[in-house]
Amino acid sequence: MVSVGNIGTFGIGIILLVLGVILKSRLIEWLLDLSGWVLIIVGGILVIVSLIQFFSGNKSSGSNY
């Protein structure tokens, strides 16, 4: 019979091996570059939308006065 501890150690070894290969590949660097560009684009869109709302003078909340 194979003990559960040996199977767990084998599974952890496989996971660490796969994670090491992924980290050595350019996949993580590519994903970080992509997420950086997405953040830049979304930030730019939010700045443009907020400037348009600021200069248009439209208030989203009503006033009682």
C-alpha positions in Angstrom: 0.0 0.0 0.0 1.1 3.5 -0.7 0.8 6.0 2.1 -1.1 9.2 1.6 2.0 11.2 2.8 4.0 10.1 -0.2 1.2 10.9 -2.6 0.9 14.4 -1.1 4.6 15.0 -1.3 4.6 13.8 -5.0 1.7 16.1 -5.8 3.4 19.1 -4.1 6.5 18.3 -6.1 4.6 18.3 -9.4 2.9 21.6 -8.5 6.2 23.2 -7.6 7.8 21.9 -10.8 5.0 23.3 -13.0 5.1 26.7 -11.2 8.9 26.8 -11.7 8.5 26.2 -15.4 5.8 28.9 -15.7 7.9 31.4 -13.8 11.0 30.7 -15.9 8.9 31.2 -19.1 7.9 34.6 -20.3 4.3 34.0 -19.5 4.3 35.9 -16.2 6.2 38.9 -17.7 3.7 39.0 -20.6 0.7 38.9 -18.3 2.2 41.8 -16.2 2.8 43.9 -19.3 -0.7 43.2 -20.5 -2.3 44.1 -17.1 -0.2 47.3 -17.0 -1.5 48.4 -20.4 -5.1 47.6 -19.4 -4.7 49.8 -16.2 -3.3 52.6 -18.2 -6.1 52.5 -20.7 -8.8 52.3 -18.1 -7.3 55.1 -16.1 -7.1 57.3 -19.2 -10.8 56.6 -19.9 -11.8 57.5 -16.4 -9.8 60.7 -16.5 -11.4 61.8 -19.8 -15.0 60.9 -18.5 -14.5 62.7 -15.3 -13.1 65.8 -17.1 -16.1 65.8 -19.4 -18.5 65.6 -16.5 -16.6 68.3 -14.6 -16.7 70.8 -17.5 -20.2 70.0 -18.6 -21.6 71.1 -15.2 -24.2 68.3 -15.0 -24.9 67.3 -11.5 -26.0 63.7 -11.0 -27.7 64.4 -7.7 -30.7 66.7 -7.4 -30.8 69.8 -5.2 -33.7 70.8 -3.0 -32.9 74.5 -3.1 
